[in-house]
Amino acid sequence: MYRRSCLILFILFLVIFNSNGQSYHTHHYDENTESTNNKIYQQVKQVQSEGIIFGNIELSKQFQTVKSPIPHVDEWIEISDFKNQLTKLMSEKNSSLTLQLPIYKGVELKLDLIQVDLFAEGFSVKTQDGYSAGYKPGLYYRGVLSGNSNSIVTMSIFDSEIYGMISIDDLNLIIQPSTIDHNKLILFDEKTSKQMRQWNV
């Protein structure tokens, strides 16, 4: 589980920062005058201006806020009944979409996302012994909180899992599977992640 989590984290950083990762809507911007998050915001706005439809997907209606779920963590949101939506996304392979997550501490998480292609055809992951790691590519998106040019979002979607990071204002949110209950996702502020790693969540 640890190796897989490290691989997913690496992919999330690639989605944001790898300039070779090609968007399915390719546009060119001045590398010297725009910050990373502003460039992504401009990409999203450009795609929207072209009339590309952003299909609206609500990840799940089943979620709850859990207070003090583990020591030293104030709260997180547990999300259930989401796997059918992930299967649908994997099947449809939307080049752009608006993903709705549960509200977190009063912040509406409506995410405008565009798909990016990170890997060359035939990409595979091997162990140090040369064996295939059995990695099945997913769908990779980057984007912004809807209408917020100072935000940045990255999402990696798989058949039954989703990993993502959302940076907005003073929040750095993470969404990932819970290893406590494989049928749930957890949404939490990155500030608590050090304590959470100690509890293998």
C-alpha positions in Angstrom: 0.0 0.0 0.0 2.9 2.4 0.8 4.6 1.9 -2.6 1.3 2.4 -4.4 0.6 5.6 -2.4 4.1 6.9 -3.2 3.5 6.2 -6.9 0.1 8.0 -6.8 1.6 11.0 -5.1 4.3 11.2 -7.7 1.7 11.1 -10.5 -0.3 13.9 -8.8 2.8 16.1 -8.9 3.3 15.2 -12.6 -0.2 16.2 -13.3 0.5 19.7 -12.0 4.1 20.4 -12.9 5.1 18.2 -15.8 5.2 20.5 -18.8 5.3 17.5 -21.1 2.0 16.2 -19.8 -0.3 17.2 -22.7 -3.8 18.5 -22.2 -6.4 17.2 -24.5 -7.0 20.9 -25.2 -3.6 22.2 -26.1 -2.9 26.0 -25.8 0.3 28.0 -25.4 1.0 30.6 -22.6 3.9 32.8 -21.7 6.1 30.7 -19.3 7.7 33.9 -17.8 4.6 35.8 -16.8 2.1 33.3 -15.4 2.3 31.2 -12.3 1.4 27.5 -12.5 -2.0 27.9 -11.0 -2.9 30.9 -13.2 -1.8 29.0 -16.3 -4.0 26.1 -15.4 -6.9 28.6 -14.7 -6.3 30.2 -18.1 -6.4 26.7 -19.8 -9.7 25.9 -18.1 -11.2 29.3 -19.2 -9.9 28.8 -22.7 -11.6 25.4 -23.0 -14.8 26.8 -21.6 -14.7 29.7 -24.1 -14.5 27.2 -26.9 -17.9 25.9 -25.9 -16.6 22.6 -24.6 -19.1 21.0 -22.3 -18.0 20.3 -18.8 -20.3 17.5 -17.7 -21.3 17.9 -14.1 -20.5 14.9 -11.9 -21.4 14.6 -8.2 -19.0 12.1 -6.7 -21.4 11.0 -4.0 -24.4 12.1 -2.0 -23.4 9.8 0.9 -20.9 11.5 3.2 -20.5 12.6 6.8 -18.1 14.7 8.9 -16.3 12.7 11.5 -15.0 14.6 14.5 -11.7 13.5 16.1 -11.5 10.3 13.9 -8.0 9.6 15.2 -5.9 11.3 17.8 -4.6 14.8 16.9 -7.0 15.1 13.9 -9.9 17.5 14.4 -12.1 16.1 11.6 -12.3 14.6 8.2 -15.1 13.8 5.8 -15.9 10.2 5.0 -17.4 9.6 1.6 -19.2 6.4 0.6 -21.2 5.1 -2.3 -18.8 6.6 -4.9 -17.6 3.6 -6.9 -20.3 3.6 -9.5 -19.4 7.2 -10.4 -15.7 6.3 -10.7 -16.6 3.4 -13.0 -18.8 5.8 -15.1 -15.9 8.3 -15.4 -13.4 5.6 -16.3 -15.8 4.4 -19.0 -16.7 7.8 -20.5 -13.1 9.2 -20.3 -14.4 12.8 -20.3 -11.8 15.3 -21.7 -13.3 17.9 -19.4 -15.7 17.8 -16.4 -16.9 19.6 -13.3 -16.5 17.3 -10.3 -18.6 18.1 -7.2 -17.1 17.1 -3.8 -18.7 17.5 -0.4 -18.6 21.0 1.1 -15.5 21.3 3.4 -15.7 23.8 6.3 -18.0 26.0 4.3 -16.1 25.8 1.0 -18.0 24.5 -1.9 -15.7 22.1 -3.8 -16.9 22.5 -7.4 -13.9 21.6 -9.5 -13.5 22.4 -13.2 -11.1 19.8 -14.6 -9.4 19.1 -17.9 -7.8 15.7 -18.7 -4.0 15.5 -19.3 -2.0 12.7 -20.9 1.1 12.0 -18.8 2.6 8.8 -20.2 3.8 7.5 -23.6 2.0 4.6 -25.2 3.2 1.3 -23.6 4.1 2.9 -20.3 4.6 0.4 -17.5 5.9 0.3 -13.9 8.5 -2.3 -12.9 9.9 -3.3 -9.5 13.7 -3.1 -8.8 13.8 -6.9 -9.7 12.4 -6.1 -13.2 9.0 -7.5 -12.6 5.8 -5.7 -13.7 4.2 -3.8 -10.8 0.8 -4.4 -12.3 0.0 -0.7 -12.5 -3.1 0.0 -14.5 -3.2 3.6 -15.8 -6.1 5.8 -14.8 -7.5 9.1 -15.9 -5.5 12.2 -14.9 -7.0 15.7 -14.5 -5.8 19.2 -13.5 -7.9 22.3 -13.0 -9.2 24.8 -10.5 -12.0 25.5 -8.0 -14.7 26.9 -10.3 -14.1 30.6 -10.8 -11.1 30.8 -8.5 -7.9 31.8 -10.3 -5.8 31.3 -7.1 -6.7 27.6 -6.8 -5.1 24.5 -8.2 -6.5 21.0 -8.4 -5.1 17.6 -9.5 -7.1 14.4 -9.6 -6.1 10.8 -10.5 -9.1 8.5 -11.1 -9.1 4.7 -11.2 -11.7 2.0 -11.4 -12.5 2.1 -7.7 -10.2 4.8 -6.3 -9.5 8.5 -6.5 -6.5 10.5 -5.3 -6.4 14.3 -5.4 -5.1 17.5 -4.1 -6.9 20.8 -3.9 -5.1 24.0 -2.9 -7.2 27.0 -2.2 -6.5 30.0 0.1 -5.2 28.5 3.4 -6.5 25.0 2.7 -4.5 22.1 1.1 -7.1 19.4 0.8 -6.4 15.7 0.1 -8.9 13.1 -1.1 -7.8 9.5 -1.0 -9.1 6.0 -0.1 -9.2 5.1 3.6 -7.2 2.0 4.5 -9.4 1.7 7.6 -12.4 1.1 5.4 -11.7 0.3 1.7 -15.3 1.3 0.8 -14.8 4.9 1.9 -12.8 7.9 0.8 -11.6 10.5 3.2 -11.3 14.3 2.5 -9.0 16.2 4.9 -6.7 19.1 5.3 -3.0 18.3 4.5 -2.0 20.0 7.8 -3.1 16.8 9.5 -1.4 14.4 7.2 1.7 13.8 9.3 -0.4 12.5 12.2 -2.6 10.6 9.8 0.4 8.7 8.3 1.2 7.5 11.8 -2.3 5.9 11.9 -2.1 4.4 8.3 -5.3 6.0 7.1 
